[in-house]
Amino acid sequence: MDDDHVRYFNGTGWLAIFTGTETTIGRTVHVDAWDEATGVALVVDPERGTRRP
């Protein structure tokens, strides 16, 4: 298997791309889960130690 084709895999298979925010300018972050009530993507915020939209 070619490792170049699987290096972007994560649990959900989705990526969130942030631009123009105070903390994550131009960063790509793995979507960790989906909010069951709203359907919004959630990513892990290592500074807060929690998930956030």
N, CA, C and O atoms as a Tripos MOL2 file, in Angstrom:
@<TRIPOS>MOLECULE
protein
  212   211    53     0     0
PROTEIN
NO_CHARGES

@<TRIPOS>ATOM
      1 N           0.8470   -1.1870    0.0000 N.3       1 MET1
      2 CA          0.0000    0.0000    0.0000 C.3       1 MET1
      3 C           0.8870    1.2430    0.0000 C.2       1 MET1
      4 O           1.9170    1.2710    0.6750 O.2       1 MET1
      5 N           0.5000    2.2480   -0.7380 N.am      2 ASP2
      6 CA          1.2310    3.5060   -0.8290 C.3       2 ASP2
      7 C           0.8230    4.4170    0.3290 C.2       2 ASP2
      8 O          -0.3310    4.8400    0.3960 O.2       2 ASP2
      9 N           1.7460    4.7250    1.2410 N.am      3 ASP3
     10 CA          1.4390    5.5320    2.4210 C.3       3 ASP3
     11 C           1.0090    6.9520    2.0850 C.2       3 ASP3
     12 O           0.3200    7.5840    2.8870 O.2       3 ASP3
     13 N           1.3960    7.4770    0.9140 N.am      4 ASP4
     14 CA          1.0090    8.8340    0.5440 C.3       4 ASP4
     15 C          -0.4950    8.9890    0.3960 C.2       4 ASP4
     16 O          -1.0090   10.0980    0.5430 O.2       4 ASP4
     17 N          -1.2070    7.9260    0.1150 N.am      5 HIS5
     18 CA         -2.6460    8.0190   -0.0920 C.3       5 HIS5
     19 C          -3.4440    7.9050    1.1900 C.2       5 HIS5
     20 O          -4.6470    8.1640    1.1680 O.2       5 HIS5
     21 N          -2.8330    7.5260    2.3170 N.am      6 VAL6
     22 CA         -3.5720    7.3680    3.5600 C.3       6 VAL6
     23 C          -3.1070    8.3060    4.6700 C.2       6 VAL6
     24 O          -3.5980    8.2030    5.7940 O.2       6 VAL6
     25 N          -2.1900    9.2020    4.3930 N.am      7 ARG7
     26 CA         -1.6750   10.0260    5.4790 C.3       7 ARG7
     27 C          -2.6780   11.0540    5.9960 C.2       7 ARG7
     28 O          -2.4820   11.5850    7.0900 O.2       7 ARG7
     29 N          -3.7340   11.3530    5.2600 N.am      8 TYR8
     30 CA         -4.7270   12.3280    5.7040 C.3       8 TYR8
     31 C          -5.9500   11.6740    6.3310 C.2       8 TYR8
     32 O          -6.9470   12.3520    6.5800 O.2       8 TYR8
     33 N          -5.8970   10.3870    6.5880 N.am      9 PHE9
     34 CA         -7.0380    9.6860    7.1810 C.3       9 PHE9
     35 C          -7.2060   10.0900    8.6380 C.2       9 PHE9
     36 O          -6.2290   10.2510    9.3700 O.2       9 PHE9
     37 N          -8.4540   10.2500    9.0440 N.am     10 ASN10
     38 CA         -8.7640   10.4410   10.4570 C.3      10 ASN10
     39 C         -10.0570    9.7130   10.7630 C.2      10 ASN10
     40 O         -10.6620    9.1380    9.8580 O.2      10 ASN10
     41 N         -10.4940    9.7210   12.0000 N.am     11 GLY11
     42 CA        -11.6560    8.9610   12.4310 C.3      11 GLY11
     43 C         -12.9280    9.2460   11.6450 C.2      11 GLY11
     44 O         -13.6830    8.3250   11.3310 O.2      11 GLY11
     45 N         -13.1730   10.5180   11.3250 N.am     12 THR12
     46 CA        -14.3870   10.8580   10.5910 C.3      12 THR12
     47 C         -14.1510   10.9390    9.0970 C.2      12 THR12
     48 O         -15.0950   10.8640    8.3100 O.2      12 THR12
     49 N         -12.8890   11.0920    8.6970 N.am     13 GLY13
     50 CA        -12.5820   11.2470    7.2770 C.3      13 GLY13
     51 C         -12.7730   12.6650    6.7730 C.2      13 GLY13
     52 O         -12.6680   12.9000    5.5690 O.2      13 GLY13
     53 N         -13.0530   13.6240    7.6560 N.am     14 TRP14
     54 CA        -13.3000   15.0100    7.2730 C.3      14 TRP14
     55 C         -12.2450   15.9270    7.8740 C.2      14 TRP14
     56 O         -11.6770   15.6270    8.9250 O.2      14 TRP14
     57 N         -11.9850   17.0430    7.2030 N.am     15 LEU15
     58 CA        -11.0700   18.0750    7.6870 C.3      15 LEU15
     59 C         -11.8060   19.3990    7.7670 C.2      15 LEU15
     60 O         -12.6380   19.7090    6.9140 O.2      15 LEU15
     61 N         -11.4940   20.1890    8.8040 N.am     16 ALA16
     62 CA        -12.0140   21.5530    8.9220 C.3      16 ALA16
     63 C         -10.8740   22.4870    8.5550 C.2      16 ALA16
     64 O          -9.7510   22.3030    9.0240 O.2      16 ALA16
     65 N         -11.1430   23.4780    7.7320 N.am     17 ILE17
     66 CA        -10.1230   24.4340    7.3240 C.3      17 ILE17
     67 C         -10.4880   25.7940    7.9030 C.2      17 ILE17
     68 O         -11.5440   26.3470    7.5960 O.2      17 ILE17
     69 N          -9.6010   26.3300    8.7460 N.am     18 PHE18
     70 CA         -9.8340   27.6060    9.4040 C.3      18 PHE18
     71 C          -9.0460   28.6920    8.7030 C.2      18 PHE18
     72 O          -7.8640   28.5170    8.4080 O.2      18 PHE18
     73 N          -9.6930   29.8060    8.4380 N.am     19 THR19
     74 CA         -9.0060   30.9770    7.9070 C.3      19 THR19
     75 C          -9.5180   32.2060    8.6310 C.2      19 THR19
     76 O         -10.7220   32.3450    8.8450 O.2      19 THR19
     77 N          -8.6170   33.0950    9.0080 N.am     20 GLY20
     78 CA         -9.0080   34.3670    9.5990 C.3      20 GLY20
     79 C          -9.5130   34.3110   11.0200 C.2      20 GLY20
     80 O         -10.2190   35.2250   11.4440 O.2      20 GLY20
     81 N          -9.1850   33.2790   11.7770 N.am     21 THR21
     82 CA         -9.5700   33.2610   13.1890 C.3      21 THR21
     83 C          -8.3800   33.6710   14.0320 C.2      21 THR21
     84 O          -7.2480   33.6370   13.5470 O.2      21 THR21
     85 N          -8.5990   34.0530   15.2710 N.am     22 GLU22
     86 CA         -7.5130   34.5150   16.1210 C.3      22 GLU22
     87 C          -6.4900   33.4210   16.4020 C.2      22 GLU22
     88 O          -5.2930   33.6930   16.4950 O.2      22 GLU22
     89 N          -6.9610   32.1890   16.5370 N.am     23 THR23
     90 CA         -6.0730   31.1350   17.0100 C.3      23 THR23
     91 C          -5.5860   30.1850   15.9290 C.2      23 THR23
     92 O          -4.5190   29.5900   16.0820 O.2      23 THR23
     93 N          -6.3250   30.0240   14.8510 N.am     24 THR24
     94 CA         -5.9390   29.0290   13.8470 C.3      24 THR24
     95 C          -6.0460   29.6180   12.4480 C.2      24 THR24
     96 O          -6.9940   29.3270   11.7180 O.2      24 THR24
     97 N          -5.0900   30.4320   12.0820 N.am     25 ILE25
     98 CA         -5.1110   31.0760   10.7720 C.3      25 ILE25
     99 C          -4.5580   30.1140    9.7310 C.2      25 ILE25
    100 O          -3.4000   29.7040    9.7980 O.2      25 ILE25
    101 N          -5.3910   29.7670    8.7820 N.am     26 GLY26
    102 CA         -4.9600   28.9150    7.6880 C.3      26 GLY26
    103 C          -4.6290   27.4940    8.0790 C.2      26 GLY26
    104 O          -3.8910   26.8200    7.3600 O.2      26 GLY26
    105 N          -5.1490   27.0140    9.1970 N.am     27 ARG27
    106 CA         -4.8480   25.6600    9.6530 C.3      27 ARG27
    107 C          -5.9050   24.6780    9.2170 C.2      27 ARG27
    108 O          -7.0870   25.0060    9.1150 O.2      27 ARG27
    109 N          -5.4560   23.4710    8.9630 N.am     28 THR28
    110 CA         -6.3560   22.3630    8.6750 C.3      28 THR28
    111 C          -6.3970   21.4760    9.9070 C.2      28 THR28
    112 O          -5.3500   21.0690   10.4120 O.2      28 THR28
    113 N          -7.5990   21.1700   10.4020 N.am     29 VAL29
    114 CA         -7.7590   20.3900   11.6240 C.3      29 VAL29
    115 C          -8.7020   19.2340   11.3350 C.2      29 VAL29
    116 O          -9.7000   19.3930   10.6320 O.2      29 VAL29
    117 N          -8.3760   18.0720   11.8830 N.am     30 HIS30
    118 CA         -9.2360   16.9040   11.7120 C.3      30 HIS30
    119 C         -10.5480   17.0990   12.4550 C.2      30 HIS30
    120 O         -10.5520   17.5130   13.6140 O.2      30 HIS30
    121 N         -11.6620   16.8030   11.7920 N.am     31 VAL31
    122 CA        -12.9680   16.8140   12.4480 C.3      31 VAL31
    123 C         -13.0130   15.5820   13.3420 C.2      31 VAL31
    124 O         -12.8580   14.4560   12.8700 O.2      31 VAL31
    125 N         -13.2270   15.8040   14.6340 N.am     32 ASP32
    126 CA        -13.2120   14.7200   15.6110 C.3      32 ASP32
    127 C         -14.5800   14.0540   15.7580 C.2      32 ASP32
    128 O         -14.6740   12.8530   16.0090 O.2      32 ASP32
    129 N         -15.6380   14.8520   15.5970 N.am     33 ALA33
    130 CA        -16.9990   14.3290   15.7760 C.3      33 ALA33
    131 C         -17.9920   15.3330   15.2030 C.2      33 ALA33
    132 O         -17.6180   16.4050   14.7290 O.2      33 ALA33
    133 N         -19.2540   14.9610   15.2600 N.am     34 TRP34
    134 CA        -20.3440   15.8300   14.8120 C.3      34 TRP34
    135 C         -21.2950   16.0480   15.9770 C.2      34 TRP34
    136 O         -21.6250   15.1040   16.6950 O.2      34 TRP34
    137 N         -21.7380   17.2890   16.1720 N.am     35 ASP35
    138 CA        -22.7210   17.5870   17.2160 C.3      35 ASP35
    139 C         -24.0350   16.9240   16.8350 C.2      35 ASP35
    140 O         -24.5820   17.1960   15.7660 O.2      35 ASP35
    141 N         -24.5420   16.0620   17.6980 N.am     36 GLU36
    142 CA        -25.7580   15.3100   17.3770 C.3      36 GLU36
    143 C         -26.9860   16.2010   17.2640 C.2      36 GLU36
    144 O         -27.8910   15.9030   16.4850 O.2      36 GLU36
    145 N         -27.0340   17.2910   18.0290 N.am     37 ALA37
    146 CA        -28.2010   18.1700   18.0150 C.3      37 ALA37
    147 C         -28.2240   19.0900   16.8000 C.2      37 ALA37
    148 O         -29.2840   19.3240   16.2190 O.2      37 ALA37
    149 N         -27.0500   19.6180   16.4080 N.am     38 THR38
    150 CA        -27.0100   20.6220   15.3440 C.3      38 THR38
    151 C         -26.3960   20.1190   14.0450 C.2      38 THR38
    152 O         -26.6240   20.7050   12.9860 O.2      38 THR38
    153 N         -25.6140   19.0320   14.1130 N.am     39 GLY39
    154 CA        -24.9430   18.5240   12.9260 C.3      39 GLY39
    155 C         -23.6680   19.2730   12.5830 C.2      39 GLY39
    156 O         -23.0850   19.0420   11.5240 O.2      39 GLY39
    157 N         -23.2200   20.1730   13.4660 N.am     40 VAL40
    158 CA        -22.0200   20.9690   13.2420 C.3      40 VAL40
    159 C         -20.7830   20.1080   13.4970 C.2      40 VAL40
    160 O         -20.7630   19.2830   14.4110 O.2      40 VAL40
    161 N         -19.7520   20.3140   12.6760 N.am     41 ALA41
    162 CA        -18.4880   19.6030   12.8680 C.3      41 ALA41
    163 C         -17.8020   20.0910   14.1390 C.2      41 ALA41
    164 O         -17.8390   21.2810   14.4520 O.2      41 ALA41
    165 N         -17.1750   19.1690   14.8720 N.am     42 LEU42
    166 CA        -16.4510   19.4950   16.0980 C.3      42 LEU42
    167 C         -14.9800   19.1160   15.9360 C.2      42 LEU42
    168 O         -14.6580   18.0450   15.4230 O.2      42 LEU42
    169 N         -14.0960   20.0050   16.3780 N.am     43 VAL43
    170 CA        -12.6640   19.7340   16.3670 C.3      43 VAL43
    171 C         -12.1550   19.8330   17.8020 C.2      43 VAL43
    172 O         -12.8010   20.4390   18.6570 O.2      43 VAL43
    173 N         -10.9970   19.2360   18.0590 N.am     44 VAL44
    174 CA        -10.4080   19.2880   19.3940 C.3      44 VAL44
    175 C          -9.6290   20.5870   19.5420 C.2      44 VAL44
    176 O          -8.7880   20.9140   18.7040 O.2      44 VAL44
    177 N          -9.9120   21.3240   20.6110 N.am     45 ASP45
    178 CA         -9.1720   22.5400   20.9540 C.3      45 ASP45
    179 C          -8.1880   22.1660   22.0570 C.2      45 ASP45
    180 O          -8.5870   22.0150   23.2120 O.2      45 ASP45
    181 N          -6.8910   22.0110   21.7150 N.am     46 PRO46
    182 CA         -5.9250   21.5800   22.7290 C.3      46 PRO46
    183 C          -5.7100   22.6000   23.8490 C.2      46 PRO46
    184 O          -5.3230   22.2270   24.9560 O.2      46 PRO46
    185 N          -5.9550   23.8750   23.5720 N.am     47 GLU47
    186 CA         -5.7940   24.8980   24.6130 C.3      47 GLU47
    187 C          -6.8850   24.7910   25.6680 C.2      47 GLU47
    188 O          -6.6220   24.9900   26.8540 O.2      47 GLU47
    189 N          -8.1080   24.4800   25.2470 N.am     48 ARG48
    190 CA         -9.2270   24.3290   26.1740 C.3      48 ARG48
    191 C          -9.3880   22.9010   26.6880 C.2      48 ARG48
    192 O         -10.0130   22.6690   27.7220 O.2      48 ARG48
    193 N          -8.8150   21.9490   25.9530 N.am     49 GLY49
    194 CA         -8.9510   20.5510   26.3390 C.3      49 GLY49
    195 C         -10.3530   20.0260   26.1130 C.2      49 GLY49
    196 O         -10.8390   19.1870   26.8710 O.2      49 GLY49
    197 N         -11.0080   20.5230   25.0610 N.am     50 THR50
    198 CA        -12.3750   20.1140   24.7670 C.3      50 THR50
    199 C         -12.6320   20.1820   23.2640 C.2      50 THR50
    200 O         -11.7880   20.6370   22.4930 O.2      50 THR50
    201 N         -13.7990   19.7270   22.8740 N.am     51 ARG51
    202 CA        -14.2090   19.8710   21.4680 C.3      51 ARG51
    203 C         -14.9130   21.2150   21.3030 C.2      51 ARG51
    204 O         -15.5510   21.7190   22.2270 O.2      51 ARG51
    205 N         -14.7800   21.7860   20.0930 N.am     52 ARG52
    206 CA        -15.4940   23.0390   19.7890 C.3      52 ARG52
    207 C         -15.9090   23.0390   18.3340 C.2      52 ARG52
    208 O         -15.2970   22.3660   17.5050 O.2      52 ARG52
    209 N         -16.9510   23.7930   18.0250 N.am     53 PRO53
    210 CA        -17.4180   23.8500   16.6160 C.3      53 PRO53
    211 C         -16.4050   24.5130   15.6990 C.2      53 PRO53
    212 O         -16.6450   24.6360   14.4980 O.2      53 PRO53
@<TRIPOS>BOND
     1     1     2 1
     2     2     3 1
     3     3     4 2
     4     3     5 am
     5     5     6 1
     6     6     7 1
     7     7     8 2
     8     7     9 am
     9     9    10 1
    10    10    11 1
    11    11    12 2
    12    11    13 am
    13    13    14 1
    14    14    15 1
    15    15    16 2
    16    15    17 am
    17    17    18 1
    18    18    19 1
    19    19    20 2
    20    19    21 am
    21    21    22 1
    22    22    23 1
    23    23    24 2
    24    23    25 am
    25    25    26 1
    26    26    27 1
    27    27    28 2
    28    27    29 am
    29    29    30 1
    30    30    31 1
    31    31    32 2
    32    31    33 am
    33    33    34 1
    34    34    35 1
    35    35    36 2
    36    35    37 am
    37    37    38 1
    38    38    39 1
    39    39    40 2
    40    39    41 am
    41    41    42 1
    42    42    43 1
    43    43    44 2
    44    43    45 am
    45    45    46 1
    46    46    47 1
    47    47    48 2
    48    47    49 am
    49    49    50 1
    50    50    51 1
    51    51    52 2
    52    51    53 am
    53    53    54 1
    54    54    55 1
    55    55    56 2
    56    55    57 am
    57    57    58 1
    58    58    59 1
    59    59    60 2
    60    59    61 am
    61    61    62 1
    62    62    63 1
    63    63    64 2
    64    63    65 am
    65    65    66 1
    66    66    67 1
    67    67    68 2
    68    67    69 am
    69    69    70 1
    70    70    71 1
    71    71    72 2
    72    71    73 am
    73    73    74 1
    74    74    75 1
    75    75    76 2
    76    75    77 am
    77    77    78 1
    78    78    79 1
    79    79    80 2
    80    79    81 am
    81    81    82 1
    82    82    83 1
    83    83    84 2
    84    83    85 am
    85    85    86 1
    86    86    87 1
    87    87    88 2
    88    87    89 am
    89    89    90 1
    90    90    91 1
    91    91    92 2
    92    91    93 am
    93    93    94 1
    94    94    95 1
    95    95    96 2
    96    95    97 am
    97    97    98 1
    98    98    99 1
    99    99   100 2
   100    99   101 am
   101   101   102 1
   102   102   103 1
   103   103   104 2
   104   103   105 am
   105   105   106 1
   106   106   107 1
   107   107   108 2
   108   107   109 am
   109   109   110 1
   110   110   111 1
   111   111   112 2
   112   111   113 am
   113   113   114 1
   114   114   115 1
   115   115   116 2
   116   115   117 am
   117   117   118 1
   118   118   119 1
   119   119   120 2
   120   119   121 am
   121   121   122 1
   122   122   123 1
   123   123   124 2
   124   123   125 am
   125   125   126 1
   126   126   127 1
   127   127   128 2
   128   127   129 am
   129   129   130 1
   130   130   131 1
   131   131   132 2
   132   131   133 am
   133   133   134 1
   134   134   135 1
   135   135   136 2
   136   135   137 am
   137   137   138 1
   138   138   139 1
   139   139   140 2
   140   139   141 am
   141   141   142 1
   142   142   143 1
   143   143   144 2
   144   143   145 am
   145   145   146 1
   146   146   147 1
   147   147   148 2
   148   147   149 am
   149   149   150 1
   150   150   151 1
   151   151   152 2
   152   151   153 am
   153   153   154 1
   154   154   155 1
   155   155   156 2
   156   155   157 am
   157   157   158 1
   158   158   159 1
   159   159   160 2
   160   159   161 am
   161   161   162 1
   162   162   163 1
   163   163   164 2
   164   163   165 am
   165   165   166 1
   166   166   167 1
   167   167   168 2
   168   167   169 am
   169   169   170 1
   170   170   171 1
   171   171   172 2
   172   171   173 am
   173   173   174 1
   174   174   175 1
   175   175   176 2
   176   175   177 am
   177   177   178 1
   178   178   179 1
   179   179   180 2
   180   179   181 am
   181   181   182 1
   182   182   183 1
   183   183   184 2
   184   183   185 am
   185   185   186 1
   186   186   187 1
   187   187   188 2
   188   187   189 am
   189   189   190 1
   190   190   191 1
   191   191   192 2
   192   191   193 am
   193   193   194 1
   194   194   195 1
   195   195   196 2
   196   195   197 am
   197   197   198 1
   198   198   199 1
   199   199   200 2
   200   199   201 am
   201   201   202 1
   202   202   203 1
   203   203   204 2
   204   203   205 am
   205   205   206 1
   206   206   207 1
   207   207   208 2
   208   207   209 am
   209   209   210 1
   210   210   211 1
   211   211   212 2
@<TRIPOS>SUBSTRUCTURE
     1 MET1         2 RESIDUE 1 A MET
     2 ASP2         6 RESIDUE 1 A ASP
     3 ASP3        10 RESIDUE 1 A ASP
     4 ASP4        14 RESIDUE 1 A ASP
     5 HIS5        18 RESIDUE 1 A HIS
     6 VAL6        22 RESIDUE 1 A VAL
     7 ARG7        26 RESIDUE 1 A ARG
     8 TYR8        30 RESIDUE 1 A TYR
     9 PHE9        34 RESIDUE 1 A PHE
    10 ASN10       38 RESIDUE 1 A ASN
    11 GLY11       42 RESIDUE 1 A GLY
    12 THR12       46 RESIDUE 1 A THR
    13 GLY13       50 RESIDUE 1 A GLY
    14 TRP14       54 RESIDUE 1 A TRP
    15 LEU15       58 RESIDUE 1 A LEU
    16 ALA16       62 RESIDUE 1 A ALA
    17 ILE17       66 RESIDUE 1 A ILE
    18 PHE18       70 RESIDUE 1 A PHE
    19 THR19       74 RESIDUE 1 A THR
    20 GLY20       78 RESIDUE 1 A GLY
    21 THR21       82 RESIDUE 1 A THR
    22 GLU22       86 RESIDUE 1 A GLU
    23 THR23       90 RESIDUE 1 A THR
    24 THR24       94 RESIDUE 1 A THR
    25 ILE25       98 RESIDUE 1 A ILE
    26 GLY26      102 RESIDUE 1 A GLY
    27 ARG27      106 RESIDUE 1 A ARG
    28 THR28      110 RESIDUE 1 A THR
    29 VAL29      114 RESIDUE 1 A VAL
    30 HIS30      118 RESIDUE 1 A HIS
    31 VAL31      122 RESIDUE 1 A VAL
    32 ASP32      126 RESIDUE 1 A ASP
    33 ALA33      130 RESIDUE 1 A ALA
    34 TRP34      134 RESIDUE 1 A TRP
    35 ASP35      138 RESIDUE 1 A ASP
    36 GLU36      142 RESIDUE 1 A GLU
    37 ALA37      146 RESIDUE 1 A ALA
    38 THR38      150 RESIDUE 1 A THR
    39 GLY39      154 RESIDUE 1 A GLY
    40 VAL40      158 RESIDUE 1 A VAL
    41 ALA41      162 RESIDUE 1 A ALA
    42 LEU42      166 RESIDUE 1 A LEU
    43 VAL43      170 RESIDUE 1 A VAL
    44 VAL44      174 RESIDUE 1 A VAL
    45 ASP45      178 RESIDUE 1 A ASP
    46 PRO46      182 RESIDUE 1 A PRO
    47 GLU47      186 RESIDUE 1 A GLU
    48 ARG48      190 RESIDUE 1 A ARG
    49 GLY49      194 RESIDUE 1 A GLY
    50 THR50      198 RESIDUE 1 A THR
    51 ARG51      202 RESIDUE 1 A ARG
    52 ARG52      206 RESIDUE 1 A ARG
    53 PRO53      210 RESIDUE 1 A PRO
